[in-house]
Amino acid sequence: MVDLVYSGNFDQTERFMDAAWKPGWPTREVFWDRFRCNLQHGRFWLGVAELNGFDDPMFMSEDCEIGDIEQG
């Protein structure tokens, strides 16, 4: 997923995740939110956001939770 984002294909990332998502994992939305939040707080994010054509590179709340993404 990170490779898709860092190569300018953010629009394909959620579809890829959905195709790979294991049935029965209950935290898909939590994972997706934390994934995007972690990206946004990365040191290269502004350049990556520009590469992906974002009008608003800070699409997640400034106080979003960052850190390890856990399942369960």
Contact map, one row per residue, 1 for C-alpha under 8 A:
111110000000100110000000000000000000000000000000000000000000000000000000
111111000000000000000000000000000000000000000000000000000000000000000000
111111100000000000000000000000000000000000000000000000000000000000000000
111111111101100000000000000000000000000000000000000000000000000000000000
111111111100100000000000000000000000000000000001000100000000000000000000
011111111100000000000000000000000000000000000001000000000000000000000000
001111111000000000000000000000000000000000000000001000000000000000000000
000111111100000000000000000000000000000000000001001100000000000000000000
000111111111100000000000000000000000000000000000000100000000000000000000
000111011111110000000000000000000000000000000000000100000000000000000000
000000001111110000000000000000000000000000000000000000000000000000000000
000100001111111100000000000000000000000000000000000000000000000000000000
100110001111111110000000000000000000000000000000000000000000000000000000
000000000111111111000000000000010000000000000000000000000000000000000000
000000000001111111100000000000000000000000000000000000000000000000000000
100000000001111111110000000000000000000000000000000000000000000000000000
100000000000111111111000000000000000000000000000000000000000000000000000
000000000000011111111000000000000000000000000000000000000000000000000000
000000000000001111111000000000000000000000000000000000000000000000000000
000000000000000111111100000000000000000000000000000000000000000000000000
000000000000000011111110100100000000000000000000000000000000000000000000
000000000000000000011111100000000000000000000000000000000000000000000000
000000000000000000001111100000000000000000000000000000000000000000000000
000000000000000000000111110000000000000000000000000000000000000000000000
000000000000000000001111111100000000000000000000000000000000000000000011
000000000000000000000001111100000000000000000000000000000000000000000011
000000000000000000000000111111100000000000000000000000000000000000000011
000000000000000000001000111111110000000000000000000000000000000000000000
000000000000000000000000001111111000000000000000000000000000000000000000
000000000000000000000000001111111100000000000000000000000000000000000000
000000000000000000000000001111111110000000000000000000000000000000001110
000000000000010000000000000111111111000000000000000000000000000000000000
000000000000000000000000000011111111100000000000000000000000000000000000
000000000000000000000000000001111111110000000000000000000000000111101000
000000000000000000000000000000111111111000000000000000000000000000001000
000000000000000000000000000000011111111100000000000000000001000000000000
000000000000000000000000000000001111111110000000000000000001000111000000
000000000000000000000000000000000111111111000000000000000000000001100000
000000000000000000000000000000000011111111001000000000000000000000000000
000000000000000000000000000000000001111111001100000000001101000000000000
000000000000000000000000000000000000111111101000000000000000000001000000
000000000000000000000000000000000000011111111000000000000000000000000000
000000000000000000000000000000000000000011111100000000000000000000000000
000000000000000000000000000000000000000001111111000000000000000000000000
000000000000000000000000000000000000001111111111100000001000000000000000
000000000000000000000000000000000000000100111111110000001000000000000000
000000000000000000000000000000000000000000011111111000000000000000000000
000011010000000000000000000000000000000000011111111100000000000000000000
000000000000000000000000000000000000000000001111111111001000000000000000
000000000000000000000000000000000000000000000111111111001000000000000000
000000110000000000000000000000000000000000000011111111000000000000000000
000010011100000000000000000000000000000000000001111111000000000000000000
000000000000000000000000000000000000000000000000111111100000000000000000
000000000000000000000000000000000000000000000000111111111000000000000000
000000000000000000000000000000000000000000000000000011111000000000000000
000000000000000000000000000000000000000000000000000001111110000000000000
000000000000000000000000000000000000000100001100110001111110000000000000
000000000000000000000000000000000000000100000000000000011111110000000000
000000000000000000000000000000000000000000000000000000011111100000000000
000000000000000000000000000000000001100100000000000000000111110100000000
000000000000000000000000000000000000000000000000000000000111111100000000
000000000000000000000000000000000000000000000000000000000101111100000000
000000000000000000000000000000000000000000000000000000000000111110000000
000000000000000000000000000000000100100000000000000000000001111111000000
000000000000000000000000000000000100100000000000000000000000001111100000
000000000000000000000000000000000100110010000000000000000000000111110000
000000000000000000000000000000000100010000000000000000000000000011111000
000000000000000000000000000000000000000000000000000000000000000001111100
000000000000000000000000000000100110000000000000000000000000000000111110
000000000000000000000000000000100000000000000000000000000000000000011111
000000000000000000000000111000100000000000000000000000000000000000001111
000000000000000000000000111000000000000000000000000000000000000000000111
